[in-house]
Amino acid sequence: MTKITASIAKQVAEQVSQERLLQTAIRLVEIPSPTRDGAEVANCLADILQQEDFSVERPEAGWPVAPAVVARYESGQPGRTLQFNGHLDTVHLPFVPPRVEEGMFYGSGVSDMKGGVAAAVEAMRVVRETGLLSGGSILLTAHDLHEAPWGDGSQVDQLIRSGYVGDAVMLPEYNSDRLNVVGRGLAVLEISVQRAGDPVHEVLGGSQQPDVIAAGAELVQRLNQLNVQLSERQHPVAGPESLFVGKVTSGEIYNQSPTCFELSGTRRWLPGTDPAAVEAEFRAVLAAIEERPGITCQGTFHFVRDAYELDPQHEAARSFQSACRAVMGAELPAGFKPFVDDGNTFYALAGIPAITHGPDAKGAHTVEEEVPVAELVRVAQVYALTAIAFCGD
């Protein structure tokens, strides 16, 4: 690991261009890119990188509608490869154009995560311009299909399977106050409890029909009981496993017997838990509901990401913490990642350490996304210094 000296930190800080970083971010944000419609913004990012003479590839990675963007900077000397990975798609909300006011940057995707992608691009520029990378290389990847439920994460999966992988990866999501050393796995649950026939008025035979609402109530109760059991599975940093019910629907009117009860929620598990066993546990609950006469219970276990754990003593984590000391004056405390992101996938499919760290941004998945410009500058410095420390030697 290359030691980050005060001189190296000073050179990086002086080389980061706030104006250039902002212009990159603005160009990305001003292009609407809801998930599954990221072609134009991907083309824009590729043009930016090509115009600056970076080596750029455009692998389809299973999604020819919007090929991914892959860029590299090679030091020319042996060493490790640090990957910067980001998604260019945004959630499906009304588009908000970019604007900068009093040191704050606003617009669709500035938090999640075009601002972070622009900071990673600036970091790669700075590393090249300073010539401080003593060995190894930087690999930058950007893609579509990240945001659920419109995307399924398959494009980044295919990038990984096709070999677009470094020795460690950094993801500029809106997480800034900790080193994420553990992340829970996630599945989205969709359940439908049904009976045969049509909706019927309560006094015209409806009360004699199999009761999907009563079956649904039992389902909720069983899922809540399972959540209580899961709370006993504890991790010292990440806390418990969980099963959360967030939505239930049934019926059209107060005096009509409905034919369907629907429920949706989430299931989160800890590292070391087999996702297949988690799904089997889920299926057992559905089977119990189907024991009710005249009732069928069908469910979808939509696997999103597996759990992961990062060794805080890994070279990537140590390099990141040395960059934090140089930029912020102190290391970040170890903590858990409350959400899932592509880092979980890099761990599961490539077996490499993944560090989620981005700007202290607000408003992700809303129409009020915002990030301090100074935070984008800070992230660019941290990414550049992490690469210098990790890739060299």
RODO-2510 file (C-alpha; in nm, 4 decimals, decimal comma):
residues 393
     n   res          X          Y          Z
     1     m     0,0000     0,0000     0,0000
     2     t     0,1390     0,3402    -0,0976
     3     k     0,1600     0,5818     0,1925
     4     i    -0,0422     0,9003     0,1493
     5     t     0,1851     1,1844     0,2504
     6     a     0,0847     1,5436     0,3152
     7     s     0,2455     1,6323    -0,0167
     8     i     0,0388     1,3761    -0,2086
     9     a    -0,2832     1,4905    -0,0394
    10     k    -0,2014     1,8534    -0,1212
    11     q    -0,1346     1,7782    -0,4872
    12     v    -0,4637     1,5929    -0,5198
    13     a    -0,6618     1,8670    -0,3445
    14     e    -0,5108     2,1326    -0,5701
    15     q    -0,5770     1,9323    -0,8862
    16     v    -0,9462     1,8636    -0,8255
    17     s    -1,1397     2,1146    -1,0353
    18     q    -1,4740     2,2045    -0,8823
    19     e    -1,5867     2,3704    -1,2043
    20     r    -1,4934     2,0732    -1,4221
    21     l    -1,6583     1,8316    -1,1793
    22     l    -1,9772     2,0396    -1,1745
    23     q    -1,9922     2,0633    -1,5522
    24     t    -1,9641     1,6858    -1,5763
    25     a    -2,2397     1,6382    -1,3206
    26     i    -2,4653     1,8946    -1,4877
    27     r    -2,4265     1,7264    -1,8272
    28     l    -2,5300     1,3940    -1,6739
    29     v    -2,8193     1,5307    -1,4682
    30     e    -2,9699     1,7368    -1,7494
    31     i    -3,0434     1,4153    -1,9426
    32     p    -3,3518     1,2347    -1,8047
    33     s    -3,2621     0,8681    -1,7561
    34     p    -3,5338     0,6674    -1,5802
    35     t    -3,4390     0,3021    -1,5427
    36     r    -3,4493     0,1162    -1,8745
    37     d    -3,3980     0,4440    -2,0637
    38     g    -3,0316     0,5191    -1,9948
    39     a    -2,8910     0,5183    -2,3490
    40     e    -2,8567     0,8949    -2,3910
    41     v    -2,6879     0,9589    -2,0579
    42     a    -2,4524     0,6628    -2,1123
    43     n    -2,3591     0,8056    -2,4523
    44     c    -2,2953     1,1415    -2,2870
    45     l    -2,0625     0,9916    -2,0262
    46     a    -1,8775     0,7940    -2,2933
    47     d    -1,8312     1,1130    -2,4999
    48     i    -1,6929     1,3004    -2,1978
    49     l    -1,4383     1,0268    -2,1310
    50     q    -1,3429     0,9793    -2,4954
    51     q    -1,2896     1,3524    -2,5453
    52     e    -1,0398     1,3376    -2,2591
    53     d    -0,8554     1,0452    -2,4247
    54     f    -0,9485     0,7773    -2,1751
    55     s    -0,9763     0,4238    -2,3101
    56     v    -1,3517     0,3592    -2,3422
    57     e    -1,5503     0,0443    -2,4192
    58     r    -1,9262     0,0018    -2,4633
    59     p    -2,0197    -0,3566    -2,3713
    60     e    -2,3888    -0,4363    -2,4066
    61     a    -2,3803    -0,6552    -2,0956
    62     g    -2,7164    -0,8059    -2,1790
    63     w    -2,8841    -0,4701    -2,2389
    64     p    -2,8228    -0,3509    -2,5989
    65     v    -3,0791    -0,0728    -2,5567
    66     a    -2,8219     0,1157    -2,3439
    67     p    -2,4707    -0,0326    -2,3567
    68     a    -2,2666     0,0177    -2,0423
    69     v    -1,9683     0,2517    -2,0185
    70     v    -1,6251     0,1145    -1,9286
    71     a    -1,3195     0,3408    -1,9019
    72     r    -0,9647     0,2721    -1,7879
    73     y    -0,6570     0,4558    -1,6773
    74     e    -0,3403     0,2452    -1,6714
    75     s    -0,0269     0,3513    -1,4865
    76     g     0,1903     0,1305    -1,7040
    77     q     0,3363    -0,0440    -1,3985
    78     p     0,2295    -0,3614    -1,2149
    79     g    -0,0198    -0,3199    -0,9361
    80     r    -0,3799    -0,3609    -0,8334
    81     t    -0,6911    -0,2333    -1,0098
    82     l    -0,9407    -0,0207    -0,8191
    83     q    -1,2853    -0,0094    -0,9749
    84     f    -1,5273     0,2831    -0,9529
    85     n    -1,8807     0,1592    -1,0280
    86     g    -2,1966     0,3650    -1,0598
    87     h    -2,5446     0,3478    -1,2083
    88     l    -2,6744     0,6162    -1,4434
    89     d    -3,0467     0,5392    -1,4177
    90     t    -3,2873     0,7159    -1,1836
    91     v    -3,6176     0,6244    -1,0217
    92     h    -3,9381     0,6978    -1,2148
    93     l    -4,0374     1,0374    -1,0775
    94     p    -4,1028     1,3730    -1,2486
    95     f    -3,7815     1,5114    -1,3957
    96     v    -3,6120     1,8025    -1,2153
    97     p    -3,3478     1,9870    -1,4223
    98     p    -3,0077     2,0651    -1,2680
    99     r    -2,9336     2,3916    -1,0912
   100     v    -2,6655     2,5193    -0,8544
   101     e    -2,7576     2,7729    -0,5867
   102     e    -2,5487     2,8942    -0,2932
   103     g    -2,3191     2,5946    -0,2947
   104     m    -2,5968     2,3343    -0,3333
   105     f    -2,6568     2,1223    -0,6407
   106     y    -3,0171     2,0186    -0,7178
   107     g    -3,1801     1,7955    -0,9781
   108     s    -3,2868     1,4427    -1,0668
   109     g    -3,0084     1,1992    -0,9875
   110     v    -2,7684     1,4370    -0,8110
   111     s    -2,7958     1,2235    -0,4973
   112     d    -2,8609     0,8854    -0,6537
   113     m    -2,6101     0,8843    -0,8093
   114     k    -2,4965     1,1039    -1,0971
   115     g    -2,3211     1,3442    -0,8625
   116     g    -2,1164     1,0567    -0,7247
   117     v    -2,0373     0,9257    -1,0740
   118     a    -1,9121     1,2718    -1,1738
   119     a    -1,6911     1,2787    -0,8631
   120     a    -1,5456     0,9380    -0,9574
   121     v    -1,4721     1,0655    -1,3090
   122     e    -1,2968     1,3690    -1,1622
   123     a    -1,0912     1,1407    -0,9376
   124     m    -0,9717     0,9448    -1,2398
   125     r    -0,8744     1,2686    -1,4148
   126     v    -0,6824     1,3873    -1,1099
   127     v    -0,4901     1,0624    -1,0739
   128     r    -0,3815     1,0838    -1,4369
   129     e    -0,2928     1,4523    -1,4248
   130     t    -0,0868     1,4291    -1,1072
   131     g     0,0995     1,1183    -1,2186
   132     l     0,0819     0,9904    -0,8610
   133     l    -0,0318     0,6376    -0,9454
   134     s     0,2887     0,4383    -0,9003
   135     g     0,1360     0,1158    -1,0297
   136     g    -0,1829    -0,0602    -1,1255
   137     s    -0,4897     0,0973    -1,2811
   138     i    -0,8358     0,2463    -1,2365
   139     l    -1,1412     0,0843    -1,3955
   140     l    -1,4615     0,2899    -1,4197
   141     t    -1,7928     0,1185    -1,4996
   142     a    -2,1368     0,2778    -1,5344
   143     h    -2,4660     0,1149    -1,6291
   144     d    -2,8464     0,1058    -1,6416
   145     l    -3,1031    -0,1305    -1,4804
   146     h    -3,0162    -0,0538    -1,1186
   147     e    -3,3334     0,0923    -0,9691
   148     a    -3,6051    -0,1554    -0,8696
   149     p    -3,8721    -0,2452    -0,9551
   150     w    -3,8067    -0,1203    -1,3103
   151     g    -3,4575    -0,2693    -1,3232
   152     d    -3,3284    -0,6047    -1,2110
   153     g    -2,9553    -0,5356    -1,1742
   154     s    -2,8801    -0,7686    -1,4625
   155     q    -2,6528    -0,5296    -1,6537
   156     v    -2,4005    -0,4935    -1,3728
   157     d    -2,4303    -0,8689    -1,3125
   158     q    -2,3315    -0,9311    -1,6729
   159     l    -2,0464    -0,6804    -1,6539
   160     i    -1,9073    -0,8745    -1,3591
   161     r    -1,9536    -1,2105    -1,5295
   162     s    -1,7800    -1,0719    -1,8403
   163     g    -1,4717    -0,9830    -1,6377
   164     y    -1,5125    -0,6088    -1,5912
   165     v    -1,3932    -0,6338    -1,2328
   166     g    -1,1118    -0,4808    -1,0296
   167     d    -0,9355    -0,6065    -0,7186
   168     a    -1,1724    -0,3919    -0,5135
   169     v    -1,4656    -0,1667    -0,5985
   170     m    -1,5942     0,1670    -0,4713
   171     l    -1,9533     0,2798    -0,5191
   172     p    -2,0420     0,6502    -0,4765
   173     e    -2,3885     0,5992    -0,3293
   174     y    -2,5196     0,8529    -0,0755
   175     n    -2,3423     0,7031     0,2243
   176     s    -2,0752     0,9208     0,3824
   177     d    -2,0518     0,8720     0,7585
   178     r    -1,9181     0,5158     0,8006
   179     l    -1,7131     0,2371     0,6526
   180     n    -1,9728    -0,0233     0,5672
   181     v    -1,8316    -0,3521     0,6901
   182     v    -2,1528    -0,5530     0,6610
   183     g    -2,4682    -0,5439     0,4532
   184     r    -2,7803    -0,7558     0,4767
   185     g    -2,9278    -0,9470     0,1851
   186     l    -3,2674    -0,8505     0,0461
   187     a    -3,5647    -1,0127    -0,1228
   188     v    -3,8950    -0,8450    -0,2115
   189     l    -4,1988    -1,0541    -0,1226
   190     e    -4,5258    -1,0535    -0,3198
   191     i    -4,8102    -1,2799    -0,2001
   192     s    -5,1592    -1,3378    -0,3376
   193     v    -5,4286    -1,5237    -0,1390
   194     q    -5,7224    -1,6220    -0,3607
   195     r    -6,0491    -1,8143    -0,3829
   196     a    -6,2367    -1,9373    -0,6881
   197     g    -6,5409    -1,7574    -0,8294
   198     d    -6,6472    -1,3961    -0,8521
   199     p    -6,6927    -1,1178    -0,5967
   200     v    -7,0303    -1,1623    -0,4250
   201     h    -7,2510    -0,9354    -0,2144
   202     e    -7,2291    -1,0205     0,1539
   203     v    -7,6017    -1,1159     0,1893
   204     l    -7,6249    -1,2938    -0,1477
   205     g    -7,3840    -1,5716    -0,0617
   206     g    -7,0698    -1,3734     0,0038
   207     s    -7,0528    -1,4666     0,3700
   208     q    -7,0530    -1,8358     0,2730
   209     q    -6,7478    -1,8033     0,0461
   210     p    -6,3944    -1,8969     0,1558
   211     d    -6,2712    -1,5879     0,3404
   212     v    -5,9571    -1,4494     0,1729
   213     i    -5,9358    -1,1651     0,4253
   214     a    -5,9342    -1,4048     0,7189
   215     a    -5,6692    -1,6089     0,5396
   216     g    -5,4763    -1,2889     0,4765
   217     a    -5,5010    -1,1971     0,8431
   218     e    -5,3546    -1,5350     0,9344
   219     l    -5,0799    -1,4773     0,6796
   220     v    -4,9900    -1,1425     0,8362
   221     q    -4,9894    -1,3006     1,1808
   222     r    -4,7613    -1,5850     1,0701
   223     l    -4,5218    -1,3436     0,9007
   224     n    -4,5108    -1,1283     1,2129
   225     q    -4,4355    -1,4363     1,4231
   226     l    -4,1551    -1,5253     1,1840
   227     n    -4,0165    -1,1724     1,2176
   228     v    -4,0052    -1,2167     1,5957
   229     q    -3,8083    -1,5389     1,5499
   230     l    -3,5734    -1,3689     1,3042
   231     s    -3,4998    -1,0932     1,5550
   232     e    -3,3064    -1,3530     1,7537
   233     r    -3,0565    -1,3860     1,4666
   234     q    -2,8298    -1,0954     1,5534
   235     h    -2,5104    -0,9489     1,4069
   236     p    -2,3026    -0,7227     1,6351
   237     v    -2,2923    -0,4491     1,3702
   238     a    -2,5857    -0,5094     1,1357
   239     g    -2,8421    -0,6069     1,3974
   240     p    -3,1152    -0,8661     1,3300
   241     e    -3,2607    -1,0363     1,0297
   242     s    -3,6114    -0,9173     0,9515
   243     l    -3,9364    -0,9686     0,7641
   244     f    -4,1322    -0,6501     0,6998
   245     v    -4,4889    -0,6183     0,5679
   246     g    -4,5410    -0,2836     0,4002
   247     k    -4,8621    -0,3187     0,2014
   248     v    -5,1852    -0,5208     0,2126
   249     t    -5,4911    -0,4802    -0,0122
   250     s    -5,8261    -0,6574    -0,0530
   251     g    -6,1824    -0,5904    -0,1542
   252     e    -6,3653    -0,3258    -0,3538
   253     i    -6,6461    -0,2257    -0,1186
   254     y    -6,7484    -0,2798     0,2453
   255     n    -7,0215    -0,5404     0,1837
   256     q    -6,8702    -0,7513    -0,0929
   257     s    -6,6816    -1,0780    -0,0511
   258     p    -6,3505    -1,0324    -0,2372
   259     t    -6,1663    -1,3037    -0,4264
   260     c    -5,8130    -1,1868    -0,3571
   261     f    -5,5952    -1,0591    -0,0737
   262     e    -5,2514    -0,9228    -0,1707
   263     l    -4,9486    -0,8503     0,0445
   264     s    -4,5999    -0,7182    -0,0232
   265     g    -4,2952    -0,6657     0,1940
   266     t    -3,9258    -0,7391     0,2367
   267     r    -3,7025    -1,0075     0,3826
   268     r    -3,3501    -0,9150     0,4941
   269     w    -3,0850    -1,1620     0,6109
   270     l    -2,7325    -1,1641     0,7498
   271     p    -2,4033    -1,2895     0,6048
   272     g    -2,3739    -1,6646     0,6334
   273     t    -2,7457    -1,7211     0,5737
   274     d    -2,8326    -1,9310     0,2679
   275     p    -3,0847    -1,7439     0,0455
   276     a    -3,2308    -2,0789    -0,0600
   277     a    -3,3091    -2,1558     0,3039
   278     v    -3,4638    -1,8113     0,3425
   279     e    -3,6946    -1,8798     0,0485
   280     a    -3,7845    -2,2241     0,1813
   281     e    -3,8853    -2,0617     0,5113
   282     f    -4,1063    -1,8220     0,3166
   283     r    -4,2669    -2,1040     0,1160
   284     a    -4,3501    -2,2932     0,4353
   285     v    -4,5635    -2,0015     0,5527
   286     l    -4,7552    -1,9976     0,2237
   287     a    -4,8137    -2,3733     0,2450
   288     a    -4,9678    -2,3317     0,5900
   289     i    -5,2187    -2,0777     0,4540
   290     e    -5,3156    -2,3129     0,1699
   291     e    -5,4384    -2,5635     0,4260
   292     r    -5,7506    -2,3481     0,4645
   293     p    -6,0419    -2,4963     0,2564
   294     g    -6,0972    -2,3222    -0,0767
   295     i    -5,7894    -2,1000    -0,0434
   296     t    -5,4829    -2,0847    -0,2638
   297     c    -5,1726    -1,8890    -0,1678
   298     q    -4,9076    -1,8005    -0,4226
   299     g    -4,5966    -1,5950    -0,3607
   300     t    -4,2977    -1,4485    -0,5394
   301     f    -3,9606    -1,4381    -0,3651
   302     h    -3,7803    -1,1755    -0,5713
   303     f    -3,4114    -1,2074    -0,4821
   304     v    -3,2439    -0,8652    -0,5021
   305     r    -2,8967    -0,8939    -0,3447
   306     d    -2,7147    -1,1284    -0,1092
   307     a    -2,5530    -1,0291     0,2212
   308     y    -2,1828    -0,9481     0,2460
   309     e    -1,9129    -0,8649     0,4993
   310     l    -1,5961    -0,6593     0,4526
   311     d    -1,2734    -0,7191     0,6417
   312     p    -1,1762    -0,3742     0,7781
   313     q    -0,8114    -0,4823     0,7578
   314     h    -0,8253    -0,5535     0,3845
   315     e    -0,5866    -0,3415     0,1801
   316     a    -0,8796    -0,1685     0,0115
   317     a    -1,0376    -0,0705     0,3444
   318     r    -0,7028     0,0445     0,4851
   319     s    -0,6340     0,2500     0,1716
   320     f    -0,9787     0,4085     0,1968
   321     q    -0,9295     0,4942     0,5630
   322     s    -0,5899     0,6507     0,4902
   323     a    -0,7598     0,8665     0,2261
   324     c    -1,0253     0,9692     0,4795
   325     r    -0,7554     1,0683     0,7289
   326     a    -0,5854     1,2820     0,4643
   327     v    -0,9046     1,4553     0,3477
   328     m    -1,1252     1,4701     0,6589
   329     g    -0,8661     1,4374     0,9341
   330     a    -0,9983     1,1092     1,0761
   331     e    -1,0983     0,7573     0,9826
   332     l    -1,4664     0,6676     0,9533
   333     p    -1,6240     0,4389     1,2135
   334     a    -1,7192     0,0883     1,1074
   335     g    -2,0902     0,0436     1,0523
   336     f    -2,3520    -0,1416     0,8527
   337     k    -2,5047    -0,0484     0,5205
   338     p    -2,8816    -0,0036     0,5714
   339     f    -2,9657    -0,0500     0,2028
   340     v    -2,8505    -0,2924    -0,0655
   341     d    -2,6562    -0,1786    -0,3689
   342     d    -2,4304    -0,3174    -0,6394
   343     g    -2,1574    -0,3715    -0,3809
   344     n    -2,3493    -0,6753    -0,2555
   345     t    -2,3344    -0,8165    -0,6078
   346     f    -1,9616    -0,7573    -0,6517
   347     y    -1,9041    -0,9477    -0,3294
   348     a    -2,1346    -1,2344    -0,4293
   349     l    -2,0307    -1,2745    -0,7944
   350     a    -1,6673    -1,1592    -0,7943
   351     g    -1,5607    -1,2096    -0,4338
   352     i    -1,3990    -0,8667    -0,4117
   353     p    -1,4291    -0,6106    -0,1305
   354     a    -1,6850    -0,3400    -0,1973
   355     i    -1,6817     0,0015    -0,0303
   356     t    -1,9935     0,2148    -0,0573
   357     h    -1,8989     0,5765    -0,0015
   358     g    -2,0385     0,8888    -0,1619
   359     p    -2,1450     1,2441    -0,0863
   360     d    -2,3572     1,3468     0,2103
   361     a    -2,6560     1,3866    -0,0204
   362     k    -3,0262     1,4136     0,0577
   363     g    -3,3554     1,3363    -0,1136
   364     a    -3,2746     1,0079    -0,2861
   365     h    -3,5882     0,8584    -0,4471
   366     t    -3,7713     1,1923    -0,4212
   367     v    -3,8090     1,4978    -0,6457
   368     e    -3,5981     1,7004    -0,4013
   369     e    -3,2501     1,5564    -0,4469
   370     e    -2,9670     1,7802    -0,3320
   371     v    -2,5976     1,7619    -0,2533
   372     p    -2,3447     2,0225    -0,1365
   373     v    -2,0932     2,0969    -0,4109
   374     a    -1,8191     2,0722    -0,1484
   375     e    -1,9225     1,7103    -0,0862
   376     l    -1,8651     1,6190    -0,4506
   377     v    -1,5182     1,7746    -0,4294
   378     r    -1,4472     1,5800    -0,1107
   379     v    -1,5539     1,2500    -0,2665
   380     a    -1,3320     1,3126    -0,5698
   381     q    -1,0346     1,3647    -0,3385
   382     v    -1,1102     1,0518    -0,1330
   383     y    -1,1484     0,8370    -0,4451
   384     a    -0,8286     0,9667    -0,6011
   385     l    -0,6254     0,9121    -0,2834
   386     t    -0,7741     0,5652    -0,2276
   387     a    -0,6648     0,4665    -0,5779
   388     i    -0,3141     0,6057    -0,5231
   389     a    -0,2798     0,4144    -0,1964
   390     f    -0,4380     0,0870    -0,3115
   391     c    -0,3208     0,0434    -0,6710
   392     g     0,0472     0,1279    -0,6276
   393     d     0,3216    -0,0596    -0,4486
***
